[in-house]
Amino acid sequence: MVFSTFVQGFSGSFDSNFNGWDYYIKNVQSVLDDHDITAEIWISEAGHSTWRHDQKQQVMKFITATSCSAGRLYRYSLYDLDPAFPTIDGFHLDEWLQKNEIITIKSNKHSNGNTVESPVKAPI
C-alpha cells in the first residue's frame, strides 16, 4: 500500500527546466490515477539556488511552494550548501573524497612529458 509519494525541485539551479510544483504534482497524480493508487503527493525537497544572492526570489519561491496542491512541503535549506561538502553534480566532490581519505590523487608522467593526475581509491 502506498500512503504518499514525493516530488522535488530546485529552481535556479541544476534543475533549470523547473515547470512549477503543480505541473509536477499533476503529472504524478495522473500516474497514480492510472494505477488506481490513492496517495498524498508531498514535496520532499524544495529550494531555490542562492548563488545569485537573490533573497527576494528565495522568499517568492517558498511562498509559491506553500500555495501549491502538495499535501506537505519540506524545504531544503535557506542557505546554499556549505562549500566543505560536495554537490549533486560533483562540484568539490574530488576535494571532499580526498579530504575524507576515500581517494588519493596519483601523479603520473605521460609519454609526452605532461603530468596527469588521476584519482585512485585510497587503501583501507
ROSEBA-294448 format. One record per residue: residue number from 1; residue in three letters; x, y, z of N, C-alpha, C in turn. Coordinates in pm, whole numbers. Last residue first. Example, Ala and Ser with C-alpha at 12.3 -4.5 7.8 and 13.67 -1.06 7.14 Angstrom:
% ROSEBA-294448
+-----+------+--------+---------+--------+---------+----------+--------+--------+---------+--------+
! seq ! type ! n_east ! n_north !   n_up ! ca_east ! ca_north !  ca_up ! c_east ! c_north !   c_up !
+-----+------+--------+---------+--------+---------+----------+--------+--------+---------+--------+
!   2 !  SER !   1285 !    -225 !    708 !    1367 !     -106 !    714 !   1290 !       3 !    787 !
!   1 !  ALA !   1319 !    -569 !    780 !    1230 !     -450 !    780 !   1320 !    -330 !    780 !
+-----+------+--------+---------+--------+---------+----------+--------+--------+---------+--------+
***
This chain:
% ROSEBA-294448
+-----+------+--------+---------+--------+---------+----------+--------+--------+---------+--------+
! seq ! type ! n_east ! n_north !   n_up ! ca_east ! ca_north !  ca_up ! c_east ! c_north !   c_up !
+-----+------+--------+---------+--------+---------+----------+--------+--------+---------+--------+
! 124 !  ILE !   4243 !      84 !    233 !    4164 !       77 !    358 !   4251 !      28 !    471 !
! 123 !  PRO !   4377 !     321 !      2 !    4383 !      191 !     69 !   4308 !     194 !    201 !
! 122 !  ALA !   4160 !     507 !   -216 !    4257 !      503 !   -106 !   4259 !     363 !    -43 !
! 121 !  LYS !   4142 !     493 !   -562 !    4076 !      456 !   -437 !   4183 !     442 !   -329 !
! 120 !  VAL !   4261 !     777 !   -730 !    4280 !      635 !   -703 !   4214 !     605 !   -570 !
! 119 !  PRO !   4247 !    1017 !   -989 !    4201 !      972 !   -857 !   4217 !     821 !   -845 !
! 118 !  SER !   4538 !    1145 !  -1149 !    4424 !     1054 !  -1153 !   4380 !    1020 !  -1013 !
! 117 !  GLU !   4712 !    1377 !  -1344 !    4666 !     1341 !  -1210 !   4540 !    1257 !  -1222 !
! 116 !  VAL !   4991 !    1383 !  -1548 !    4848 !     1351 !  -1543 !   4813 !    1311 !  -1402 !
! 115 !  THR !   5226 !    1592 !  -1695 !    5188 !     1521 !  -1572 !   5036 !    1504 !  -1573 !
! 114 !  ASN !   5383 !    1547 !  -2015 !    5285 !     1611 !  -1927 !   5258 !    1526 !  -1804 !
! 113 !  GLY !   5543 !    1391 !  -2176 !    5608 !     1479 !  -2079 !   5512 !    1549 !  -1984 !
! 112 !  ASN !   5428 !    1204 !  -2331 !    5454 !     1334 !  -2395 !   5517 !    1435 !  -2300 !
! 111 !  SER !   5382 !     996 !  -2158 !    5492 !      982 !  -2254 !   5524 !    1112 !  -2325 !
! 110 !  HIS !   5317 !    1139 !  -1834 !    5272 !     1085 !  -1962 !   5391 !    1078 !  -2056 !
! 109 !  LYS !   5368 !    1067 !  -1503 !    5426 !     1135 !  -1619 !   5379 !    1064 !  -1745 !
! 108 !  ASN !   5117 !    1093 !  -1257 !    5194 !     1009 !  -1350 !   5249 !    1096 !  -1461 !
! 107 !  SER !   4995 !    1116 !   -931 !    5052 !     1187 !  -1045 !   5137 !    1093 !  -1127 !
! 106 !  LYS !   4698 !    1046 !   -767 !    4825 !      989 !   -812 !   4870 !    1067 !   -935 !
! 105 !  ILE !   4517 !    1121 !   -489 !    4550 !     1168 !   -623 !   4689 !    1119 !   -658 !
! 104 !  THR !   4287 !     902 !   -327 !    4411 !      979 !   -327 !   4434 !    1023 !   -471 !
! 103 !  ILE !   3968 !     874 !   -163 !    4056 !      863 !   -280 !   4187 !     935 !   -250 !
! 102 !  ILE !   3898 !     888 !     95 !    3828 !      788 !     15 !   3907 !     766 !   -115 !
! 101 !  GLU !   3978 !    1082 !    280 !    4065 !      968 !    251 !   3993 !     853 !    182 !
! 100 !  ASN !   3850 !    1316 !    298 !    3799 !     1207 !    380 !   3868 !    1074 !    351 !
!  99 !  LYS !   3987 !    1461 !    104 !    3994 !     1504 !    245 !   3951 !    1391 !    338 !
!  98 !  GLN !   3900 !    1327 !   -129 !    4041 !     1325 !    -91 !   4057 !    1359 !     58 !
!  97 !  LEU !   3630 !    1387 !   -132 !    3673 !     1247 !   -129 !   3818 !    1235 !    -84 !
!  96 !  TRP !   3643 !    1668 !   -147 !    3582 !     1604 !    -31 !   3627 !    1458 !    -19 !
!  95 !  GLU !   3765 !    1706 !   -397 !    3829 !     1758 !   -275 !   3775 !    1688 !   -151 !
!  94 !  ASP !   3576 !    1588 !   -565 !    3711 !     1533 !   -559 !   3784 !    1579 !   -433 !
!  93 !  LEU !   3353 !    1757 !   -518 !    3349 !     1616 !   -482 !   3488 !    1557 !   -470 !
!  92 !  HIS !   3334 !    2019 !   -599 !    3406 !     1993 !   -474 !   3412 !    1845 !   -439 !
!  91 !  PHE !   3065 !    1925 !   -789 !    3150 !     2037 !   -754 !   3206 !    2014 !   -614 !
!  90 !  GLY !   2880 !    1717 !   -845 !    3021 !     1685 !   -829 !   3113 !    1800 !   -794 !
!  89 !  ASP !   2613 !    1759 !   -846 !    2677 !     1747 !   -977 !   2828 !    1735 !   -967 !
!  88 !  ILE !   2553 !    1776 !   -575 !    2498 !     1665 !   -651 !   2567 !    1648 !   -787 !
!  87 !  THR !   2856 !    1875 !   -400 !    2722 !     1896 !   -452 !   2679 !    1776 !   -535 !
!  86 !  PRO !   3040 !    1820 !    -92 !    3021 !     1810 !   -237 !   2876 !    1833 !   -276 !
!  85 !  PHE !   3124 !    2068 !    160 !    3057 !     1945 !    119 !   3040 !    1941 !    -33 !
!  84 !  ALA !   3230 !    2312 !    209 !    3308 !     2198 !    255 !   3247 !    2065 !    211 !
!  83 !  PRO !   3045 !    2502 !    139 !    3148 !     2469 !     41 !   3236 !    2351 !     82 !
!  82 !  ASP !   2714 !    2416 !    217 !    2845 !     2452 !    272 !   2953 !    2412 !    172 !
!  81 !  LEU !   2461 !    2517 !     -3 !    2540 !     2409 !     51 !   2674 !    2461 !    101 !
!  80 !  ASP !   2285 !    2819 !     87 !    2349 !     2728 !     -7 !   2428 !    2621 !     68 !
!  79 !  TYR !   1997 !    2840 !    303 !    2135 !     2874 !    269 !   2189 !    2774 !    169 !
!  78 !  LEU !   1761 !    2735 !    360 !    1760 !     2876 !    325 !   1898 !    2923 !    282 !
!  77 !  SER !   1673 !    2413 !    231 !    1757 !     2500 !    312 !   1739 !    2645 !    269 !
!  76 !  TYR !   1436 !    2253 !    162 !    1573 !     2201 !    169 !   1658 !    2286 !    260 !
!  75 !  ARG !   1117 !    2202 !    307 !    1213 !     2298 !    248 !   1353 !    2243 !    267 !
!  74 !  TYR !    855 !    2006 !    244 !     980 !     2005 !    321 !   1080 !    2092 !    246 !
!  73 !  LEU !    511 !    1997 !    260 !     626 !     2062 !    199 !    744 !    2055 !    295 !
!  72 !  ARG !    219 !    1803 !    175 !     320 !     1851 !    269 !    435 !    1913 !    191 !
!  71 !  GLY !     44 !    1785 !    -40 !      -6 !     1757 !     93 !     87 !    1807 !    202 !
!  70 !  ALA !     38 !    2037 !   -298 !     105 !     1926 !   -227 !     47 !    1910 !    -87 !
!  69 !  SER !    -59 !    2249 !   -451 !    -153 !     2146 !   -405 !    -88 !    2028 !   -334 !
!  68 !  CYS !     95 !    2560 !   -336 !      61 !     2458 !   -436 !    -24 !    2348 !   -372 !
!  67 !  SER !    181 !    2744 !   -154 !      45 !     2761 !   -206 !      8 !    2656 !   -310 !
!  66 !  THR !    443 !    2691 !    -93 !     344 !     2673 !     13 !    201 !    2683 !    -38 !
!  65 !  ALA !    571 !    2762 !   -332 !     566 !     2620 !   -292 !    460 !    2597 !   -185 !
!  64 !  THR !    543 !    3041 !   -323 !     481 !     2964 !   -431 !    467 !    2818 !   -393 !
!  63 !  ILE !    704 !    3095 !   -100 !     561 !     3126 !    -95 !    486 !    3047 !   -202 !
!  62 !  PHE !    953 !    3015 !   -207 !     898 !     2949 !    -89 !    748 !    2971 !    -80 !
!  61 !  LYS !    984 !    3198 !   -412 !     975 !     3055 !   -446 !    919 !    2975 !   -328 !
!  60 !  MET !   1000 !    3436 !   -259 !     891 !     3417 !   -356 !    874 !    3269 !   -392 !
!  59 !  VAL !   1239 !    3392 !   -114 !    1111 !     3406 !    -44 !    994 !    3380 !   -138 !
!  58 !  GLN !   1423 !    3383 !   -328 !    1414 !     3274 !   -231 !   1277 !    3276 !   -162 !
!  57 !  GLN !   1387 !    3634 !   -442 !    1345 !     3515 !   -517 !   1332 !    3394 !   -426 !
!  56 !  LYS !   1503 !    3786 !   -235 !    1362 !     3806 !   -270 !   1309 !    3685 !   -347 !
!  55 !  GLN !   1771 !    3712 !   -236 !    1687 !     3670 !   -124 !   1538 !    3687 !   -155 !
!  54 !  ASP !   1997 !    3633 !   -433 !    1867 !     3695 !   -458 !   1768 !    3647 !   -351 !
!  53 !  HIS !   2254 !    3537 !   -486 !    2230 !     3625 !   -370 !   2099 !    3703 !   -386 !
!  52 !  ARG !   2305 !    3344 !   -666 !    2287 !     3479 !   -721 !   2263 !    3583 !   -610 !
!  51 !  TRP !   2309 !    3112 !   -518 !    2437 !     3162 !   -570 !   2426 !    3302 !   -630 !
!  50 !  THR !   2091 !    2985 !   -419 !    2127 !     3113 !   -358 !   2254 !    3173 !   -417 !
!  49 !  SER !   1821 !    2813 !   -574 !    1964 !     2838 !   -563 !   1992 !    2977 !   -507 !
!  48 !  HIS !   1562 !    2696 !   -381 !    1597 !     2787 !   -489 !   1743 !    2824 !   -469 !
!  47 !  GLY !   1368 !    2403 !   -299 !    1470 !     2503 !   -279 !   1485 !    2592 !   -400 !
!  46 !  ALA !   1241 !    2113 !   -146 !    1216 !     2232 !   -226 !   1326 !    2332 !   -198 !
!  45 !  GLU !   1174 !    1785 !   -113 !    1285 !     1879 !   -110 !   1251 !    1995 !   -202 !
!  44 !  SER !    923 !    1668 !   -117 !    1021 !     1619 !    -21 !   1143 !    1711 !    -10 !
!  43 !  ILE !    600 !    1737 !   -133 !     726 !     1792 !   -182 !    832 !    1756 !    -78 !
!  42 !  TRP !    367 !    1468 !   -176 !     439 !     1563 !    -92 !    558 !    1619 !   -169 !
!  41 !  ILE !     56 !    1342 !   -235 !     180 !     1382 !   -302 !    243 !    1493 !   -218 !
!  40 !  GLU !   -114 !    1060 !   -101 !     -83 !     1202 !    -99 !     47 !    1226 !   -175 !
!  39 !  ALA !   -287 !     812 !   -293 !    -175 !      853 !   -207 !   -161 !    1003 !   -211 !
!  38 !  THR !   -429 !     554 !   -439 !    -468 !      672 !   -363 !   -356 !     705 !   -267 !
!  37 !  ILE !   -405 !     416 !   -753 !    -335 !      435 !   -625 !   -383 !     565 !   -563 !
!  36 !  ASP !   -470 !     324 !  -1013 !    -568 !      318 !   -904 !   -502 !     325 !   -766 !
!  35 !  HIS !   -297 !     388 !  -1210 !    -272 !      262 !  -1139 !   -364 !     244 !  -1018 !
!  34 !  ASP !   -378 !     634 !  -1297 !    -369 !      526 !  -1396 !   -354 !     390 !  -1329 !
!  33 !  ASP !   -337 !     783 !  -1061 !    -473 !      753 !  -1107 !   -474 !     637 !  -1205 !
!  32 !  LEU !    -56 !     802 !  -1066 !    -123 !      735 !   -954 !   -265 !     694 !   -995 !
!  31 !  VAL !    -26 !     953 !  -1300 !      30 !      816 !  -1292 !    -36 !     738 !  -1179 !
!  30 !  SER !   -156 !    1189 !  -1219 !    -203 !     1115 !  -1336 !   -153 !     971 !  -1335 !
!  29 !  GLN !      7 !    1274 !  -1011 !    -130 !     1233 !   -981 !   -189 !    1151 !  -1097 !
!  28 !  VAL !    233 !    1346 !  -1157 !     241 !     1233 !  -1064 !    102 !    1182 !  -1032 !
!  27 !  ASN !    125 !    1568 !  -1296 !     178 !     1452 !  -1368 !    189 !    1328 !  -1280 !
!  26 !  LYS !     54 !    1739 !  -1081 !     -49 !     1692 !  -1176 !     -1 !    1567 !  -1251 !
!  25 !  ILE !    306 !    1788 !   -975 !     207 !     1719 !   -894 !     97 !    1662 !   -983 !
!  24 !  TYR !    424 !    1932 !  -1183 !     477 !     1800 !  -1146 !    377 !    1720 !  -1063 !
!  23 !  TYR !    255 !    2160 !  -1186 !     281 !     2083 !  -1309 !    328 !    1941 !  -1274 !
!  22 !  ASP !    277 !    2261 !   -929 !     150 !     2200 !   -970 !    164 !    2120 !  -1100 !
!  21 !  TRP !    546 !    2364 !   -925 !     504 !     2250 !   -845 !    378 !    2183 !   -895 !
!  20 !  GLY !    729 !    2439 !  -1226 !     634 !     2474 !  -1121 !    579 !    2350 !  -1053 !
!  19 !  ASN !    923 !    2349 !  -1401 !     797 !     2399 !  -1457 !    693 !    2438 !  -1352 !
!  18 !  PHE !   1266 !    2367 !  -1450 !    1161 !     2357 !  -1350 !   1034 !    2425 !  -1401 !
!  17 !  ASN !   1501 !    2334 !  -1588 !    1374 !     2326 !  -1661 !   1255 !    2311 !  -1567 !
!  16 !  SER !   1720 !    2329 !  -1416 !    1691 !     2452 !  -1490 !   1559 !    2450 !  -1567 !
!  15 !  ASP !   1840 !    2214 !  -1183 !    1705 !     2179 !  -1226 !   1649 !    2295 !  -1309 !
!  14 !  PHE !   2065 !    2336 !  -1098 !    2081 !     2232 !  -1199 !   1948 !    2187 !  -1255 !
!  13 !  SER !   1877 !    2635 !  -1035 !    1996 !     2553 !  -1013 !   2010 !    2454 !  -1128 !
!  12 !  GLY !   1635 !    2762 !  -1036 !    1754 !     2844 !  -1037 !   1883 !    2766 !  -1018 !
!  11 !  SER !   1454 !    2533 !   -829 !    1458 !     2633 !   -934 !   1585 !    2716 !   -923 !
!  10 !  PHE !   1444 !    2224 !   -761 !    1532 !     2333 !   -718 !   1542 !    2435 !   -831 !
!   9 !  GLY !   1228 !    1967 !   -634 !    1275 !     2057 !   -739 !   1352 !    2174 !   -680 !
!   8 !  GLN !   1039 !    1663 !   -599 !    1135 !     1761 !   -551 !   1181 !    1848 !   -666 !
!   7 !  VAL !    776 !    1456 !   -475 !     839 !     1530 !   -584 !    940 !    1625 !   -521 !
!   6 !  PHE !    658 !    1139 !   -352 !     728 !     1266 !   -338 !    772 !    1325 !   -471 !
!   5 !  THR !    375 !     981 !   -196 !     485 !      981 !   -292 !    539 !    1124 !   -297 !
!   4 !  SER !    207 !     779 !     47 !     249 !      907 !     -8 !    360 !     885 !   -110 !
!   3 !  PHE !    114 !     522 !     77 !      48 !      629 !    151 !     83 !     767 !     97 !
!   2 !  VAL !     54 !     221 !    -81 !     129 !      346 !    -91 !     49 !     455 !    -19 !
!   1 !  MET !     84 !    -117 !      0 !       0 !        0 !      0 !     89 !     124 !      0 !
+-----+------+--------+---------+--------+---------+----------+--------+--------+---------+--------+
***
